[in-house]
């Protein structure tokens, strides 16, 4: 049986497809969701529920094909329901009622024209489809709940209130970048609990390399600090995890040492500071043409970071020596004594690092 057999040749919205009986069934499903979850149903949620009917019909009632198109719908619906406090248990109870409503309405949907073996196949396919939607929605709700938990844990970290650990020596904070830490790690008696399932404290006697076989998602391994330094360290480690999660820092390793992110933290960890430094130092470059600005900025940054003579720098960056000397002379004319003062040089490096991606027309690291 195909969607054409169900609704005729014109495949339109779910209400028109099912006619009056479809409207009634759709309304019953929406009311069941609201009643079971005890949360209001907005217009967007109604349209997402209707879209699931549409996808099933558009796929000629073939559940596997329809489910390929509903992942994004369920992601949006799951996020919306989780944000109003709907749990996975609520979702389970809802699908029990939705299953009964849909199965009890199939005769109306098909106007009594599908009987016998075709109806048995339709019932099987509808059950398969509802089961797939159920799994997709539960996964979406779980992801949204995890995101909310992570945001709450991050806010708590940024606000402080880390209890000093009752352990001799130093500890390091382990923070999950995207996923919660596994139960085996959180329950390890050698470790100390953090404020959430996204963090744990590791005493200095435990080797961080042991995490490799335990964690399933990426983590940031914080520096060894004393209890008095733990609160400030926690803020930095959480910010480093946020940079990885948001794509402003890149690292393919499962265990990312915090020390390897120090440069990115300096450049990207405080966007306001980076903008202020750029405004302080780079206004003269901003007046140049984009091409010339990129050339001077890249050469100056390489020279400041490498601290080598112009001839050596020319070989390293693959530019003719006379070109490098000319660019550096122009930079000297622009920046003057700033290039000789250590603190000003550091500020200039940070400003250039933060601004170059924008000037080069690519996303900021």
C-alpha positions as CSV (number, residue, x, y, z in Angstrom):
1,X,0.0,0.0,0.0
2,X,1.3,3.4,-0.9
3,X,0.6,7.0,0.2
4,X,-1.3,7.4,-3.1
5,X,-3.6,4.6,-2.1
6,X,-4.1,6.2,1.3
7,X,-4.6,9.9,0.3
8,X,-5.0,10.0,-3.5
9,X,-2.5,11.5,-6.0
10,X,-2.3,15.0,-4.4
11,X,0.2,14.8,-1.4
12,X,-0.6,17.8,0.7
13,X,-0.5,18.7,4.4
14,X,-1.5,16.1,7.0
15,X,-4.9,17.7,7.7
16,X,-5.9,17.7,4.1
17,X,-4.5,14.2,3.6
18,X,-6.5,12.6,6.4
19,X,-9.6,14.7,6.0
20,X,-11.9,15.3,9.0
21,X,-10.9,12.0,10.7
22,X,-7.2,12.9,10.4
23,X,-7.9,16.3,12.0
24,X,-9.6,14.6,14.9
25,X,-6.8,12.1,15.4
26,X,-4.2,14.8,15.2
27,X,-6.0,16.8,17.8
28,X,-6.3,13.8,20.1
29,X,-2.5,13.2,19.8
30,X,-1.6,16.8,20.6
31,X,-4.0,16.7,23.6
32,X,-2.4,13.4,24.8
33,X,1.1,14.9,24.6
34,X,0.0,17.9,26.6
35,X,-1.9,15.9,29.2
36,X,0.8,13.3,29.8
37,X,3.7,15.7,29.9
38,X,1.7,18.4,31.7
39,X,3.4,21.0,29.6
40,X,1.9,23.4,27.1
41,X,1.9,22.7,23.3
42,X,2.8,25.6,21.1
43,X,2.2,26.1,17.5
44,X,5.7,24.9,16.5
45,X,5.2,21.7,18.4
46,X,1.9,21.1,16.7
47,X,3.5,21.6,13.3
48,X,6.4,19.2,14.1
49,X,3.9,16.5,15.1
50,X,2.0,17.1,11.9
51,X,5.3,17.0,9.9
52,X,5.9,13.5,11.2
53,X,2.6,12.4,9.6
54,X,3.6,14.1,6.4
55,X,7.0,12.4,6.2
56,X,5.4,8.9,6.7
57,X,3.0,9.5,3.8
58,X,5.7,11.2,1.6
59,X,7.7,8.0,2.0
60,X,4.8,5.8,0.8
61,X,4.4,4.6,4.4
62,X,7.9,3.0,4.4
63,X,9.2,3.7,8.0
64,X,12.9,3.4,7.3
65,X,12.7,6.0,4.5
66,X,10.5,8.3,6.6
67,X,12.8,8.1,9.6
68,X,15.7,9.3,7.6
69,X,13.9,12.6,7.2
70,X,12.6,13.0,10.8
71,X,15.9,13.2,12.7
72,X,16.1,17.0,12.5
73,X,12.3,17.2,13.3
74,X,12.8,15.1,16.4
75,X,15.9,17.1,17.5
76,X,13.9,20.3,17.4
77,X,10.9,18.7,19.1
78,X,13.0,17.0,21.8
79,X,14.9,20.3,22.6
80,X,11.6,22.2,22.8
81,X,10.0,19.6,25.2
82,X,13.1,19.3,27.4
83,X,13.2,23.0,27.8
84,X,9.7,23.0,29.3
85,X,10.7,20.2,31.7
86,X,9.5,17.1,29.8
87,X,11.5,14.0,30.9
88,X,12.2,10.8,29.0
89,X,9.7,9.0,31.2
90,X,7.1,11.5,30.1
91,X,8.0,10.7,26.5
92,X,7.6,7.0,27.1
93,X,4.2,7.5,28.6
94,X,3.2,9.8,25.7
95,X,4.2,7.2,23.0
96,X,2.0,4.6,24.7
97,X,-1.0,6.8,24.2
98,X,0.0,8.0,20.8
99,X,0.4,4.3,19.7
100,X,-3.1,3.5,20.9
101,X,-4.6,6.6,19.2
102,X,-2.9,6.0,15.8
103,X,-3.6,2.3,15.8
104,X,-7.2,2.8,16.7
105,X,-7.6,5.4,13.9
106,X,-6.0,3.5,11.0
107,X,-9.4,2.3,9.7
108,X,-10.6,6.0,9.6
109,X,-7.3,7.1,8.0
110,X,-7.8,4.6,5.2
111,X,-11.5,5.2,5.0
112,X,-12.1,1.5,5.5
113,X,-10.5,0.6,2.1
114,X,-7.5,-1.2,3.5
115,X,-8.3,-4.6,5.0
116,X,-6.7,-8.1,5.5
117,X,-3.0,-8.5,4.8
118,X,-2.4,-4.9,3.6
119,X,-3.8,-3.6,6.9
120,X,-1.6,-6.0,8.9
121,X,1.4,-4.7,7.0
122,X,0.3,-1.1,7.6
123,X,0.0,-1.8,11.3
124,X,3.5,-3.3,11.3
125,X,5.0,-0.3,9.5
126,X,3.2,2.2,11.7
127,X,4.4,0.4,14.8
128,X,8.0,0.4,13.4
129,X,7.7,4.1,12.5
130,X,6.4,5.1,15.9
131,X,9.1,3.1,17.6
132,X,11.7,4.9,15.5
133,X,10.2,8.3,16.3
134,X,10.2,7.3,20.0
135,X,13.9,6.5,19.9
136,X,14.8,9.7,18.0
137,X,12.8,11.8,20.4
138,X,14.3,10.2,23.5
139,X,17.8,10.7,22.2
140,X,17.0,14.4,21.4
141,X,15.6,15.0,24.9
142,X,18.7,13.3,26.4
143,X,21.0,15.5,24.4
144,X,19.1,18.6,25.4
145,X,19.1,17.6,29.1
146,X,22.9,17.0,28.8
147,X,23.3,20.4,27.3
148,X,21.3,22.0,30.1
149,X,23.3,20.2,32.7
150,X,26.6,21.2,31.1
151,X,25.5,24.8,30.9
152,X,24.5,24.8,34.6
153,X,27.8,23.2,35.6
154,X,29.7,25.7,33.5
155,X,27.9,28.6,35.2
156,X,28.6,27.1,38.6
157,X,32.3,26.9,37.6
158,X,32.5,30.4,36.4
159,X,30.8,31.6,39.6
160,X,33.3,29.8,41.8
161,X,32.3,27.8,44.9
162,X,34.7,24.9,44.4
163,X,35.3,23.2,47.7
164,X,38.9,22.7,48.6
165,X,39.6,18.9,48.3
166,X,40.5,17.0,51.4
167,X,43.7,15.5,50.1
168,X,47.4,16.1,50.6
169,X,49.3,17.6,47.7
170,X,47.8,18.9,44.5
171,X,44.9,18.0,42.3
172,X,43.9,18.6,38.7
173,X,40.4,19.2,37.3
174,X,39.1,16.9,34.6
175,X,36.3,18.5,32.5
176,X,34.2,16.8,29.8
177,X,34.1,18.9,26.6
178,X,30.7,17.7,25.3
179,X,29.7,14.5,27.1
180,X,29.2,13.6,30.7
181,X,32.1,11.7,32.3
182,X,31.4,7.9,32.4
183,X,30.1,6.4,35.6
184,X,33.2,4.3,36.0
185,X,35.3,7.4,36.2
186,X,32.9,9.3,38.5
187,X,32.8,6.3,40.8
188,X,36.6,5.7,40.9
189,X,37.5,5.7,44.6
190,X,40.9,7.3,43.9
191,X,39.2,10.4,42.5
192,X,37.3,13.2,44.1
193,X,33.8,14.3,43.0
194,X,33.3,17.6,41.3
195,X,30.1,19.7,41.2
196,X,28.5,17.8,38.3
197,X,28.8,14.7,36.1
198,X,31.0,16.8,33.8
199,X,34.0,17.2,36.1
200,X,36.1,15.2,38.6
201,X,39.2,16.0,40.6
202,X,42.3,13.8,40.1
203,X,45.0,13.8,42.8
204,X,48.6,14.1,41.7
205,X,49.3,10.4,42.4
206,X,46.9,9.3,39.6
207,X,48.3,9.2,36.1
208,X,46.0,11.1,33.7
209,X,47.0,8.7,30.9
210,X,44.7,6.1,32.6
211,X,41.7,8.2,31.4
212,X,42.4,7.2,27.8
213,X,40.8,3.8,28.2
214,X,37.9,5.1,30.3
215,X,36.5,8.2,28.7
216,X,34.4,8.0,25.6
217,X,34.3,11.7,24.8
218,X,36.9,14.4,24.8
219,X,38.1,15.9,28.1
220,X,40.4,18.7,29.2
221,X,43.0,17.7,31.7
222,X,43.7,20.6,34.0
223,X,47.0,21.6,35.6
224,X,48.1,20.4,39.0
225,X,47.2,23.0,41.5
226,X,46.8,23.4,45.3
227,X,43.4,23.5,46.9
228,X,43.8,27.3,47.3
229,X,44.2,27.6,43.5
230,X,41.5,25.1,42.5
231,X,38.7,27.6,42.1
232,X,40.6,29.8,39.7
233,X,42.0,26.8,37.8
234,X,38.4,25.4,37.4
235,X,37.3,28.6,35.7
236,X,40.2,28.3,33.2
237,X,39.6,24.6,32.5
238,X,35.9,25.1,31.8
239,X,36.7,28.0,29.5
240,X,39.2,25.8,27.6
241,X,36.5,23.1,27.2
242,X,34.1,25.7,25.9
243,X,36.7,26.8,23.2
244,X,37.0,23.2,22.0
245,X,33.3,22.6,22.1
246,X,32.5,25.8,20.1
247,X,35.3,25.1,17.5
248,X,37.4,28.1,18.5
249,X,40.2,25.7,19.4
250,X,40.9,22.4,17.6
251,X,42.5,19.2,18.9
252,X,41.8,15.7,17.8
253,X,43.0,14.0,21.0
254,X,40.7,12.5,23.5
255,X,42.8,13.8,26.4
256,X,43.7,17.5,25.9
257,X,46.2,18.9,28.4
258,X,45.2,22.4,29.5
259,X,48.8,23.5,29.0
260,X,48.5,22.9,25.2
261,X,45.6,25.3,25.0
262,X,47.3,28.2,26.8
263,X,48.0,30.1,23.6
264,X,44.4,29.8,22.4
265,X,43.2,30.8,25.8
266,X,45.3,33.9,25.7
267,X,44.0,34.9,22.3
268,X,40.4,33.7,22.4
269,X,39.6,33.2,26.0
270,X,38.6,36.8,26.5
271,X,37.1,38.3,23.3
272,X,36.6,41.8,24.9
273,X,40.3,41.9,25.8
274,X,41.3,40.9,22.3
275,X,39.1,43.6,20.8
276,X,40.6,46.2,23.1
277,X,44.1,45.2,22.2
278,X,43.3,45.3,18.5
279,X,41.8,48.8,18.9
280,X,44.8,49.9,20.9
281,X,47.5,48.6,18.5
282,X,46.1,47.9,15.0
283,X,44.3,51.0,13.9
284,X,47.2,52.0,11.6
285,X,47.0,48.6,9.8
286,X,43.2,48.9,9.5
287,X,43.7,51.9,7.2
288,X,45.7,49.9,4.6
289,X,44.2,47.9,1.7
290,X,43.1,44.4,2.8
291,X,45.9,42.7,0.8
292,X,48.6,45.0,2.2
293,X,47.2,44.7,5.7
294,X,47.3,40.9,5.5
295,X,50.9,40.9,4.2
296,X,52.2,43.2,6.9
297,X,50.3,41.5,9.7
298,X,51.4,38.0,8.9
299,X,55.0,39.0,8.5
300,X,55.1,41.1,11.7
301,X,53.4,38.3,13.7
302,X,55.9,35.7,12.4
303,X,58.8,38.0,13.3
304,X,57.4,38.8,16.8
305,X,56.8,35.1,17.6
306,X,60.0,33.7,16.2
307,X,62.4,36.3,17.2
308,X,64.8,35.7,14.3
309,X,66.7,37.9,11.9
310,X,65.0,39.0,8.7
311,X,67.0,36.7,6.4
312,X,66.2,33.7,8.6
313,X,62.5,34.7,8.7
314,X,62.4,35.0,4.9
315,X,63.6,31.4,4.5
316,X,61.2,30.1,7.1
317,X,58.1,31.8,5.7
318,X,59.1,31.4,2.0
319,X,59.3,35.1,1.1
320,X,62.2,36.8,-0.6
321,X,64.6,38.5,1.9
322,X,64.2,42.0,0.4
323,X,60.4,41.7,0.7
324,X,60.6,40.8,4.3
325,X,63.1,43.6,5.0
326,X,60.7,46.1,3.3
327,X,57.7,44.9,5.2
328,X,59.5,45.0,8.6
329,X,60.8,48.5,7.8
330,X,57.2,49.6,7.1
331,X,56.1,48.0,10.4
332,X,58.9,49.8,12.2
333,X,57.7,53.1,10.7
334,X,54.1,52.3,11.8
335,X,54.7,50.9,15.3
336,X,57.9,52.5,16.4
337,X,59.1,51.8,19.9
338,X,56.2,49.5,20.6
339,X,58.3,46.8,18.9
340,X,61.1,47.1,21.5
341,X,59.0,47.0,24.7
342,X,58.3,43.4,25.9
343,X,54.8,44.0,27.3
344,X,53.8,46.0,24.2
345,X,55.1,43.3,21.9
346,X,53.1,40.6,23.8
347,X,50.0,42.8,23.5
348,X,50.7,43.2,19.8
349,X,51.0,39.4,19.3
350,X,47.7,38.8,21.0
351,X,46.0,41.5,19.0
352,X,47.4,40.1,15.7
353,X,46.5,36.6,16.6
354,X,42.9,37.5,17.4
355,X,42.5,39.7,14.3
356,X,44.2,37.8,11.5
357,X,41.5,35.2,10.9
358,X,39.0,38.0,10.3
359,X,41.4,39.9,8.0
360,X,42.1,36.7,6.1
361,X,38.4,36.1,5.6
362,X,38.2,32.8,7.5
363,X,36.4,31.9,10.9
364,X,38.3,32.8,14.0
365,X,40.2,29.8,15.6
